[in-house]
Amino acid sequence: MLSMIAMSGGVDSSVAAALTAQARGRDACAGVAMRLYSTAEDAVRSGRTCCAPDDLYDARRAAAAIGIRFYVYDAQERFRASVIEPFIEAYARGQTPNPCVRCNDHVKFDWLLDRARKLGAGELVTGHYARVERQGGRYRLLRAADPSKDQSYFLHGLAQEELALVRFPLGTLTKTQVRALARQSGLPNADKPESMEVCFVAGTPLPR
């Protein structure tokens, strides 16, 4: 079975990839990243946003260090239609939208799971801090063991067929443990700072 691992270039997804390669074997793993946007400001974006061009480079370096295949998908059209445009529309109405939830629902899982199936993968692995438990023939999304890093809220929109295919290796780990595993694995992004801003908003004027 092929394991498809979503790699953002950050330490979390890189450790998830390293753990999966250790468990499944490197030949049974493929790292994938998505180009979500391309703007004139790409070259000067903050290092504390996610999914920027530099992050694709970091993801490729991490995959090389682990010894797994690596692919980049162009998801710019899907990202704009499913995340950026709804965000701007909601913001203009005076709402406080959460683009990360829509990105997880419509891009990182829905769209990427479709690519995983076409690639022949039997599972999609990510670096989210969450857990999935099968109970009575159904799958339950659970909070991560580390409450300070729990990301289950962002994943609440996942359907049963999606929960059946996703794997979260970091669900039982703390961030400190993840950093330690990254260093032990020799990952080049072991000490990379966490992203703190909405990826496409940094340096971008919004409607008032």
C-alpha positions as a Markdown table, in Angstrom:
| # | Residue | x | y | z |
|---|---|---|---|---|
| 1 | Met | 0.0 | 0.0 | 0.0 |
| 2 | Leu | 1.3 | 3.4 | -0.9 |
| 3 | Ser | 1.2 | 6.1 | 1.7 |
| 4 | Met | 0.7 | 9.7 | 0.4 |
| 5 | Ile | 2.1 | 12.3 | 2.9 |
| 6 | Ala | 1.0 | 15.9 | 2.7 |
| 7 | Met | 4.1 | 18.0 | 3.3 |
| 8 | Ser | 3.9 | 21.7 | 3.9 |
| 9 | Gly | 7.6 | 22.3 | 4.6 |
| 10 | Gly | 7.1 | 22.6 | 8.3 |
| 11 | Val | 8.5 | 20.4 | 11.0 |
| 12 | Asp | 5.2 | 18.7 | 11.8 |
| 13 | Ser | 4.4 | 17.3 | 8.4 |
| 14 | Ser | 8.1 | 16.4 | 7.9 |
| 15 | Val | 8.1 | 14.3 | 11.1 |
| 16 | Ala | 4.8 | 12.7 | 10.1 |
| 17 | Ala | 6.6 | 11.7 | 6.8 |
| 18 | Ala | 9.6 | 10.4 | 8.7 |
| 19 | Leu | 7.5 | 8.3 | 11.0 |
| 20 | Thr | 5.5 | 6.9 | 8.1 |
| 21 | Ala | 8.6 | 6.1 | 6.2 |
| 22 | Gln | 10.0 | 4.3 | 9.2 |
| 23 | Ala | 6.7 | 2.3 | 9.7 |
| 24 | Arg | 5.9 | 1.6 | 6.0 |
| 25 | Gly | 9.2 | 1.7 | 4.3 |
| 26 | Arg | 10.6 | 4.5 | 2.2 |
| 27 | Asp | 9.6 | 2.9 | -1.1 |
| 28 | Ala | 6.0 | 2.8 | 0.0 |
| 29 | Cys | 5.8 | 6.5 | 0.7 |
| 30 | Ala | 5.4 | 9.6 | -1.5 |
| 31 | Gly | 5.5 | 13.1 | -0.2 |
| 32 | Val | 3.3 | 15.7 | -1.8 |
| 33 | Ala | 3.1 | 19.5 | -1.5 |
| 34 | Met | 0.7 | 22.0 | -3.0 |
| 35 | Arg | 1.3 | 25.3 | -4.6 |
| 36 | Leu | -1.6 | 27.3 | -3.4 |
| 37 | Tyr | -0.9 | 30.9 | -4.6 |
| 38 | Ser | 1.6 | 32.9 | -6.6 |
| 39 | Thr | 1.8 | 36.6 | -6.2 |
| 40 | Ala | 4.4 | 39.4 | -6.7 |
| 41 | Glu | 4.8 | 39.4 | -2.9 |
| 42 | Asp | 5.9 | 35.7 | -2.8 |
| 43 | Ala | 9.5 | 36.6 | -2.5 |
| 44 | Val | 9.1 | 38.8 | 0.5 |
| 45 | Arg | 6.4 | 37.0 | 2.4 |
| 46 | Ser | 6.9 | 36.5 | 6.1 |
| 47 | Gly | 8.7 | 33.3 | 7.2 |
| 48 | Arg | 5.8 | 32.8 | 9.7 |
| 49 | Thr | 3.1 | 32.2 | 7.1 |
| 50 | Cys | 2.5 | 28.7 | 5.6 |
| 51 | Cys | 2.4 | 27.4 | 2.1 |
| 52 | Ala | 4.7 | 30.0 | 0.6 |
| 53 | Pro | 7.2 | 29.2 | -2.2 |
| 54 | Asp | 10.1 | 28.8 | 0.3 |
| 55 | Asp | 8.0 | 26.1 | 2.1 |
| 56 | Leu | 7.9 | 24.0 | -1.0 |
| 57 | Tyr | 11.7 | 24.1 | -1.0 |
| 58 | Asp | 11.8 | 23.1 | 2.6 |
| 59 | Ala | 9.3 | 20.2 | 2.0 |
| 60 | Arg | 11.5 | 19.0 | -0.9 |
| 61 | Arg | 14.6 | 19.1 | 1.3 |
| 62 | Ala | 12.8 | 17.2 | 4.0 |
| 63 | Ala | 11.6 | 14.5 | 1.6 |
| 64 | Ala | 15.1 | 14.1 | 0.3 |
| 65 | Ala | 16.5 | 13.8 | 3.8 |
| 66 | Ile | 14.0 | 11.1 | 4.6 |
| 67 | Gly | 14.6 | 9.4 | 1.2 |
| 68 | Ile | 11.1 | 9.4 | -0.2 |
| 69 | Arg | 9.6 | 10.5 | -3.5 |
| 70 | Phe | 8.3 | 14.0 | -3.7 |
| 71 | Tyr | 5.7 | 15.7 | -5.9 |
| 72 | Val | 4.2 | 19.2 | -6.2 |
| 73 | Tyr | 0.6 | 19.7 | -7.3 |
| 74 | Asp | -0.6 | 23.0 | -8.6 |
| 75 | Ala | -3.8 | 23.7 | -6.6 |
| 76 | Gln | -3.9 | 27.5 | -7.1 |
| 77 | Glu | -7.2 | 27.5 | -9.0 |
| 78 | Arg | -8.9 | 25.3 | -6.4 |
| 79 | Phe | -7.5 | 27.3 | -3.5 |
| 80 | Arg | -8.7 | 30.6 | -4.9 |
| 81 | Ala | -12.2 | 29.4 | -5.7 |
| 82 | Ser | -12.6 | 27.5 | -2.4 |
| 83 | Val | -10.7 | 29.5 | 0.1 |
| 84 | Ile | -9.6 | 33.0 | -1.0 |
| 85 | Glu | -12.7 | 34.3 | -2.7 |
| 86 | Pro | -15.1 | 33.0 | 0.1 |
| 87 | Phe | -12.8 | 34.6 | 2.7 |
| 88 | Ile | -12.8 | 38.0 | 1.0 |
| 89 | Glu | -16.6 | 37.9 | 0.5 |
| 90 | Ala | -17.2 | 37.0 | 4.2 |
| 91 | Tyr | -14.7 | 39.6 | 5.4 |
| 92 | Ala | -16.4 | 42.3 | 3.3 |
| 93 | Arg | -19.7 | 41.4 | 5.0 |
| 94 | Gly | -18.1 | 42.0 | 8.4 |
| 95 | Gln | -17.8 | 38.4 | 9.3 |
| 96 | Thr | -14.7 | 36.7 | 10.8 |
| 97 | Pro | -14.0 | 33.8 | 8.5 |
| 98 | Asn | -11.6 | 30.9 | 9.2 |
| 99 | Pro | -9.9 | 30.1 | 5.9 |
| 100 | Cys | -8.0 | 27.2 | 7.5 |
| 101 | Val | -11.2 | 25.2 | 8.0 |
| 102 | Arg | -12.2 | 25.7 | 4.4 |
| 103 | Cys | -8.7 | 24.9 | 3.2 |
| 104 | Asn | -8.7 | 21.6 | 5.1 |
| 105 | Asp | -12.2 | 20.7 | 3.9 |
| 106 | His | -12.0 | 21.7 | 0.3 |
| 107 | Val | -8.3 | 21.5 | -0.6 |
| 108 | Lys | -6.0 | 19.6 | 1.8 |
| 109 | Phe | -8.4 | 16.7 | 2.2 |
| 110 | Asp | -11.2 | 16.7 | -0.4 |
| 111 | Trp | -9.0 | 17.7 | -3.4 |
| 112 | Leu | -5.8 | 16.0 | -2.1 |
| 113 | Leu | -7.6 | 12.7 | -1.3 |
| 114 | Asp | -8.8 | 12.6 | -4.8 |
| 115 | Arg | -5.2 | 13.0 | -6.0 |
| 116 | Ala | -4.2 | 10.2 | -3.6 |
| 117 | Arg | -6.7 | 7.8 | -5.0 |
| 118 | Lys | -5.5 | 8.6 | -8.6 |
| 119 | Leu | -1.9 | 8.0 | -7.4 |
| 120 | Gly | -3.0 | 4.6 | -6.1 |
| 121 | Ala | -2.4 | 5.5 | -2.4 |
| 122 | Gly | -4.3 | 3.7 | 0.3 |
| 123 | Glu | -4.0 | 6.5 | 2.9 |
| 124 | Leu | -3.3 | 10.2 | 3.2 |
| 125 | Val | -1.0 | 11.1 | 6.1 |
| 126 | Thr | -0.7 | 14.7 | 7.5 |
| 127 | Gly | 1.0 | 16.4 | 10.3 |
| 128 | His | -2.1 | 17.6 | 12.1 |
| 129 | Tyr | -2.4 | 17.2 | 15.8 |
| 130 | Ala | -5.6 | 15.1 | 16.0 |
| 131 | Arg | -6.6 | 11.4 | 16.3 |
| 132 | Val | -9.1 | 9.1 | 14.5 |
| 133 | Glu | -10.7 | 6.2 | 16.3 |
| 134 | Arg | -12.9 | 3.5 | 14.8 |
| 135 | Gln | -15.8 | 2.6 | 17.0 |
| 136 | Gly | -18.8 | 0.5 | 16.1 |
| 137 | Gly | -18.2 | 0.6 | 12.3 |
| 138 | Arg | -17.8 | 4.4 | 12.3 |
| 139 | Tyr | -14.8 | 6.8 | 12.6 |
| 140 | Arg | -14.6 | 9.4 | 15.3 |
| 141 | Leu | -12.4 | 12.5 | 15.1 |
| 142 | Leu | -10.7 | 13.0 | 18.5 |
| 143 | Arg | -8.6 | 15.7 | 20.1 |
| 144 | Ala | -4.9 | 15.4 | 20.2 |
| 145 | Ala | -3.1 | 14.2 | 23.3 |
| 146 | Asp | -1.5 | 17.6 | 23.6 |
| 147 | Pro | -4.4 | 20.1 | 24.2 |
| 148 | Ser | -2.1 | 23.1 | 23.5 |
| 149 | Lys | -1.6 | 21.8 | 19.9 |
| 150 | Asp | -4.9 | 20.2 | 19.2 |
| 151 | Gln | -6.2 | 20.9 | 15.6 |
| 152 | Ser | -9.3 | 18.7 | 15.6 |
| 153 | Tyr | -11.4 | 21.8 | 15.3 |
| 154 | Phe | -10.0 | 22.6 | 11.9 |
| 155 | Leu | -10.9 | 19.0 | 10.7 |
| 156 | His | -14.5 | 18.8 | 12.0 |
| 157 | Gly | -15.8 | 18.9 | 8.4 |
| 158 | Leu | -14.2 | 15.6 | 7.3 |
| 159 | Ala | -16.7 | 13.0 | 6.2 |
| 160 | Gln | -16.6 | 9.3 | 7.2 |
| 161 | Glu | -15.1 | 8.2 | 3.9 |
| 162 | Glu | -12.3 | 10.8 | 4.5 |
| 163 | Leu | -11.7 | 9.9 | 8.1 |
| 164 | Ala | -11.3 | 6.2 | 7.0 |
| 165 | Leu | -8.3 | 7.2 | 4.8 |
| 166 | Val | -6.5 | 9.8 | 6.8 |
| 167 | Arg | -3.7 | 9.1 | 9.3 |
| 168 | Phe | -2.4 | 11.5 | 12.0 |
| 169 | Pro | 0.9 | 10.2 | 13.4 |
| 170 | Leu | 1.4 | 13.2 | 15.6 |
| 171 | Gly | -1.9 | 12.8 | 17.5 |
| 172 | Thr | -0.3 | 11.3 | 20.5 |
| 173 | Leu | 2.8 | 13.5 | 20.6 |
| 174 | Thr | 3.7 | 16.8 | 22.0 |
| 175 | Lys | 5.4 | 19.6 | 20.1 |
| 176 | Thr | 8.6 | 19.1 | 22.1 |
| 177 | Gln | 8.6 | 15.4 | 21.2 |
| 178 | Val | 8.1 | 16.3 | 17.5 |
| 179 | Arg | 11.0 | 18.7 | 17.6 |
| 180 | Ala | 13.2 | 16.0 | 19.2 |
| 181 | Leu | 12.2 | 13.4 | 16.6 |
| 182 | Ala | 13.0 | 15.9 | 13.8 |
| 183 | Arg | 16.5 | 16.4 | 15.2 |
| 184 | Gln | 17.0 | 12.7 | 15.6 |
| 185 | Ser | 16.0 | 12.1 | 12.0 |
| 186 | Gly | 18.3 | 14.8 | 10.7 |
| 187 | Leu | 15.6 | 16.9 | 9.2 |
| 188 | Pro | 16.8 | 20.2 | 7.8 |
| 189 | Asn | 13.7 | 22.1 | 9.1 |
| 190 | Ala | 13.9 | 20.7 | 12.7 |
| 191 | Asp | 14.0 | 24.2 | 14.2 |
| 192 | Lys | 11.9 | 26.0 | 11.7 |
| 193 | Pro | 9.5 | 28.5 | 13.4 |
| 194 | Glu | 5.8 | 27.7 | 13.3 |
| 195 | Ser | 3.5 | 29.6 | 10.9 |
| 196 | Met | 1.4 | 32.1 | 12.7 |
| 197 | Glu | -0.4 | 34.1 | 10.0 |
| 198 | Val | -3.0 | 33.3 | 7.3 |
| 199 | Cys | -0.9 | 32.3 | 4.3 |
| 200 | Phe | -2.4 | 34.5 | 1.6 |
| 201 | Val | -3.2 | 37.6 | 3.9 |
| 202 | Ala | 0.4 | 38.6 | 4.9 |
| 203 | Gly | 1.1 | 41.8 | 3.1 |
| 204 | Thr | -2.2 | 41.7 | 1.3 |
| 205 | Pro | -4.7 | 44.6 | 1.7 |
| 206 | Leu | -8.3 | 43.5 | 2.6 |
| 207 | Pro | -11.5 | 45.3 | 1.9 |
| 208 | Arg | -12.7 | 47.7 | 4.6 |
